[in-house]
Amino acid sequence: MSLLGHHLRILNGDAEYNRINSWLFVRGMLFEDIYCWWEEKTRAMVHEGVDFYFFQNKDSSFGKLMPGVRLPVLFAGKVYYRSTDFLGESVWLQNPFSSAKGRATYVGYSHICLSDNIIIGDQFFPGQFLGTLAKGKNNCKVPPHLHVSVVDGPEDIEPSQLGWSALHKCSEIHLLDPSSVSVLI
């Protein structure tokens, strides 16, 4: 099962999301895209993940994620790093699956409001809620949305290497396409 299918399955287990049939993506929302989806311009760096915002409901109507909706984790993992970002907060969970010894897979959830009691080392399981979608910040053109990134890196990586300003600069980190990551459940 792909990450996107898994995400939909997790969300459909919650009453807030029962109406969603599928996610919709426009140019600029997917991995390694060079365009912005909220305005006609190119990005400074390629997109490091997938943005969840638009969806189609089971009744064929369309919708978008709204600030304040609860956001579940997709994979089991422990909180490894958290920081602020331009719309809210980001949190990275270190996951138990990896492709090689000494490496780990990290899943980043960005533009959210984390629950206050979440601390480094907390363990999460699929479907548990991390927090809510952030409202965004004043004078920001980017609409509130959930950004998900997946990276492969050393299991003991310096947490700040997962920060937005360092992510493209660390040679030990390999960005993965979240839409093609297989889920082992």
C-alpha positions as CSV (number, residue, x, y, z in Angstrom):
1,M,0.0,0.0,0.0
2,S,1.3,3.5,-0.9
3,L,1.7,6.3,1.6
4,L,-1.2,8.2,0.0
5,G,-3.5,5.1,0.2
6,H,-2.4,4.5,3.8
7,H,-3.0,8.2,4.7
8,L,-6.5,8.0,3.3
9,R,-7.2,4.7,5.2
10,I,-5.9,6.3,8.5
11,L,-8.0,9.4,7.9
12,N,-11.2,7.5,7.0
13,G,-11.0,5.9,10.5
14,D,-11.8,9.3,12.0
15,A,-15.2,11.0,11.7
16,E,-13.7,14.3,10.6
17,Y,-12.4,12.6,7.4
18,N,-15.0,10.0,6.6
19,R,-16.3,12.0,3.6
20,I,-12.9,12.0,1.8
21,N,-12.7,9.7,-1.2
22,S,-9.3,10.8,-2.7
23,W,-6.6,13.4,-2.5
24,L,-6.2,15.8,-5.4
25,F,-2.9,17.3,-6.5
26,V,-2.1,20.2,-8.7
27,R,1.2,21.2,-10.2
28,G,3.6,22.0,-7.4
29,M,2.2,19.7,-4.7
30,L,4.2,16.6,-5.4
31,F,7.8,15.4,-4.7
32,E,10.6,17.2,-6.6
33,D,8.2,19.6,-8.3
34,I,9.8,22.9,-9.1
35,Y,6.6,25.0,-9.1
36,C,4.6,26.7,-6.4
37,W,1.0,25.5,-6.3
38,W,-0.4,28.6,-4.6
39,E,1.0,31.1,-7.2
40,E,2.6,31.2,-10.6
41,K,6.3,31.0,-9.9
42,T,9.1,28.4,-9.4
43,R,10.4,27.3,-6.1
44,A,13.9,28.2,-4.9
45,M,14.6,24.4,-4.3
46,V,12.7,21.3,-5.5
47,H,9.8,20.3,-3.3
48,E,11.0,17.8,-0.7
49,G,7.6,16.1,0.0
50,V,3.9,16.0,-0.8
51,D,1.4,18.7,0.1
52,F,-2.1,17.6,1.2
53,Y,-4.8,20.2,0.7
54,F,-7.4,19.4,-1.9
55,F,-9.6,16.4,-1.8
56,Q,-12.7,14.9,-3.4
57,N,-15.5,13.6,-1.2
58,K,-17.4,10.4,-1.6
59,D,-20.4,12.4,-3.0
60,S,-18.0,13.8,-5.7
61,S,-17.9,17.3,-4.2
62,F,-14.6,18.9,-3.5
63,G,-13.0,20.3,-0.4
64,K,-9.8,21.4,1.2
65,L,-8.1,20.8,4.6
66,M,-9.0,23.5,7.0
67,P,-7.0,24.9,9.9
68,G,-7.8,23.0,13.2
69,V,-8.5,19.6,11.7
70,R,-6.7,16.8,13.7
71,L,-3.8,15.2,12.0
72,P,-2.8,11.6,12.6
73,V,0.6,10.0,12.1
74,L,1.0,7.6,9.2
75,F,3.7,5.3,10.5
76,A,4.9,4.2,13.9
77,G,7.8,6.2,15.2
78,K,9.3,8.3,18.0
79,V,9.5,12.0,18.0
80,Y,13.1,12.9,17.0
81,Y,13.0,16.6,16.2
82,R,10.6,19.5,16.3
83,S,10.9,23.1,15.1
84,T,8.9,26.0,13.8
85,D,8.3,26.6,10.2
86,F,6.8,29.4,8.1
87,L,3.2,28.2,8.7
88,G,3.4,26.6,12.1
89,E,5.5,23.7,13.4
90,S,7.3,20.7,11.9
91,V,7.9,17.4,13.7
92,W,10.1,14.5,12.5
93,L,9.4,10.9,13.7
94,Q,12.2,8.3,13.4
95,N,10.6,5.1,12.2
96,P,11.7,1.5,12.9
97,F,11.9,0.5,9.2
98,S,15.0,1.2,7.1
99,S,16.8,-0.1,4.1
100,A,20.2,-0.6,5.8
101,K,22.0,-1.1,9.1
102,G,22.8,2.1,10.9
103,R,20.2,4.0,8.8
104,A,16.7,5.1,9.7
105,T,13.7,6.5,7.9
106,Y,12.3,9.8,9.2
107,V,8.8,11.1,8.4
108,G,8.3,14.8,8.7
109,Y,4.9,16.5,9.2
110,S,4.9,20.2,8.7
111,H,2.7,23.3,9.0
112,I,0.9,21.9,12.1
113,C,0.2,22.9,15.7
114,L,1.6,20.2,17.8
115,S,-0.1,19.1,21.0
116,D,1.6,20.9,23.9
117,N,2.5,17.7,25.7
118,I,4.6,16.1,22.8
119,I,8.2,15.8,23.7
120,I,11.3,14.3,22.0
121,G,11.2,10.5,22.4
122,D,7.4,10.1,22.6
123,Q,6.3,7.1,20.7
124,F,3.4,7.3,18.2
125,F,1.4,4.7,16.3
126,P,-0.6,5.0,13.1
127,G,-3.8,6.9,13.7
128,Q,-2.7,8.7,16.8
129,F,-3.0,12.5,16.6
130,L,0.1,14.7,16.6
131,G,-1.9,18.0,16.6
132,T,-3.9,20.1,14.2
133,L,-3.4,21.8,10.9
134,A,-1.9,25.3,11.6
135,K,-3.8,28.5,10.6
136,G,-0.8,29.9,8.9
137,K,0.7,33.3,9.5
138,N,-0.5,36.8,8.5
139,N,0.6,38.0,5.1
140,C,1.6,34.5,4.0
141,K,0.4,33.6,0.4
142,V,0.7,29.9,1.1
143,P,-2.6,28.4,2.3
144,P,-2.6,26.1,5.4
145,H,-1.8,22.5,4.3
146,L,-0.2,19.4,5.5
147,H,3.3,18.8,4.1
148,V,4.8,15.3,4.5
149,S,8.4,14.5,3.8
150,V,10.3,11.2,4.0
151,V,14.0,10.9,4.3
152,D,16.6,8.1,4.8
153,G,19.5,9.1,7.0
154,P,21.8,7.9,9.7
155,E,20.0,6.6,12.8
156,D,22.0,9.0,15.0
157,I,21.8,12.0,12.7
158,E,22.1,15.4,14.4
159,P,18.4,16.4,14.7
160,S,18.9,19.9,13.3
161,Q,19.9,18.3,10.0
162,L,16.2,17.6,9.5
163,G,15.5,21.4,9.7
164,W,14.3,23.2,6.6
165,S,17.5,25.2,6.1
166,A,19.7,22.1,6.3
167,L,17.7,19.4,4.6
168,H,19.1,20.0,1.1
169,K,22.6,20.5,2.4
170,C,23.3,17.3,4.3
171,S,24.9,14.7,2.0
172,E,24.0,11.9,4.4
173,I,20.3,12.5,4.0
174,H,18.4,11.1,1.0
175,L,15.0,12.5,0.2
176,L,12.4,9.9,-0.7
177,D,9.2,10.4,-2.7
178,P,6.4,10.0,0.0
179,S,3.9,8.9,-2.7
180,S,6.0,5.9,-3.5
181,V,7.0,4.8,0.0
182,S,5.5,1.4,0.7
183,V,3.8,0.8,4.0
184,L,4.5,-2.5,5.8
185,I,1.5,-3.1,8.1
